Amino acid sequence: MRSRRETASLMVLALPICGAQLAQSGMGATDVIMAGRASATDLAAVSVGSSLWMPLMLFMTGTLMGLTPIVAQLLGAQRTERIRPYLHQTIWLGLVLGVLSAGLLWVAVMPIFALMEVPQQVAELAAGYLAAVAFGMPGVAIYQALRAFSDGMNHTRPSLWISLIGLGVNIPCNYLLIYGGAGLQDLLGPDIPSLLQSLPALGAVGCGIATALSMWAMCLSMMIYTRVSQAYDPVALWDTISWPHRAMLKELLHIGLPIGVAIFVEVTLFTLIALFIASLGEVIVAAHQVALSITSILFMLPLSLAMAVTVRVGNTLGSGHSSRAGFVAWNGLFACLLIALLNDLFLWFAADPIVALYTHNAEVQALATSLIYLAMLYQVSDALQVNMAGALRGYKDTRIIMVITLISYWLVGLGGGHLLGKSGVPGLFEPLGVHGYWIGLIAGLTVAALLLGWRLWHISKAVARGKRQVPSS
């Protein structure tokens, strides 16, 4: 009965988070589809540009997520008067990170493109795309700070609705700015106003402007919602402004910075694998991308459960029930394991028809399906490790997550995968190509799950017995 009640509370938090994650993924998919219809060069510019700004944004988001366990514990302890200054510090931190990210996108991208040997035409177009996206980085930073606060307050639905607003802004702005007046005429006919007919087709740069507009739309929507919603009245969020406070900022960075680094390491793992297999041929690259796209969508629910587990563990610890916090963490882990097994069942029966939706090339289909069968193994370990990390964030134990992630992802996952994929093991087997990289992924995620599981068992046991105290805010 306890497990059923706790799982119900967990799912109430997790499902809106999952919807928000899918909506934000939809924005990325919309950018790729619409840019691809403009031209191959525009598609290449958006793809290359996204590989630079997305890791930056995710690092920033992870760092700001340090607010969530702080708010969850303060809420559980009924010390809501302490929440407002922490949120304001997170907004200041987000503004700094957003401006720094924008600066990097403005000044540092061309040397990176030169190092990556990106063709000059694509590099110039991608630089214009990134210069436009840069204007939205401070906005998305403020939005992520407010979202981390709202999630910690057990209000996860606003992030869903506001992500849908962002998607609703992104799609028409993309169409208008990428294709210009000619695109509108194709869609609506020749009778549109002459002012609209004269709009230029900006291609990839227009896509960047649309992305920035959607970022600011989400930011402003979240600010308005937190201002008018009665759900946040106990915090008195906008009554007064808390100016930068060194001790609070230090605590936020102590918790959040390792989260940001861990997320950055995970993102760059997949980016580097994509670069390493680029030389293996178009069929292999296409199959890898198809399999990764399918499994990434399925991963959204375990990821959302992990974010909800952080809130539930934080609430429970804040209310003084340290022994129950361990039950909350491990119950969340069990729920996530069931979800991963259901994902595997779905992949087992539906892999072939889903792959066929992505491509009609029989060679790509066969290779992508074989990779999906390997992905069924890492679905379990990936779901377990992300939820263990979520529980540890609830305990404010984040540095160990960063260390384990570095070892597991880059040393075991990337290093082992590169060895298996490009070199093989002399005397035992030849290089395994793309399958070797995916086996490396399985090994890295499994090592991460084992190490994080050991750490969670140790921390939850020590806190429950009073041998370790969770830092209070």
Secondary structure as GFF3:
##gff-version 3
##sequence-region A 1 473
A	DSSP	alpha_helix	2	38	.	.	.	ID=ss1
A	DSSP	alpha_helix	40	64	.	.	.	ID=ss2
A	DSSP	alpha_helix	67	76	.	.	.	ID=ss3
A	DSSP	three_ten_helix	80	82	.	.	.	ID=ss4
A	DSSP	alpha_helix	83	107	.	.	.	ID=ss5
A	DSSP	alpha_helix	109	116	.	.	.	ID=ss6
A	DSSP	alpha_helix	120	134	.	.	.	ID=ss7
A	DSSP	alpha_helix	137	152	.	.	.	ID=ss8
A	DSSP	alpha_helix	157	188	.	.	.	ID=ss9
A	DSSP	alpha_helix	194	197	.	.	.	ID=ss10
A	DSSP	alpha_helix	204	228	.	.	.	ID=ss11
A	DSSP	three_ten_helix	230	235	.	.	.	ID=ss12
A	DSSP	alpha_helix	246	277	.	.	.	ID=ss13
A	DSSP	three_ten_helix	278	280	.	.	.	ID=ss14
A	DSSP	alpha_helix	282	298	.	.	.	ID=ss15
A	DSSP	alpha_helix	300	318	.	.	.	ID=ss16
A	DSSP	alpha_helix	322	358	.	.	.	ID=ss17
A	DSSP	alpha_helix	362	394	.	.	.	ID=ss18
A	DSSP	alpha_helix	399	405	.	.	.	ID=ss19
A	DSSP	pi_helix	406	415	.	.	.	ID=ss20
A	DSSP	alpha_helix	416	418	.	.	.	ID=ss21
A	DSSP	pi_helix	419	423	.	.	.	ID=ss22
A	DSSP	alpha_helix	434	464	.	.	.	ID=ss23
###
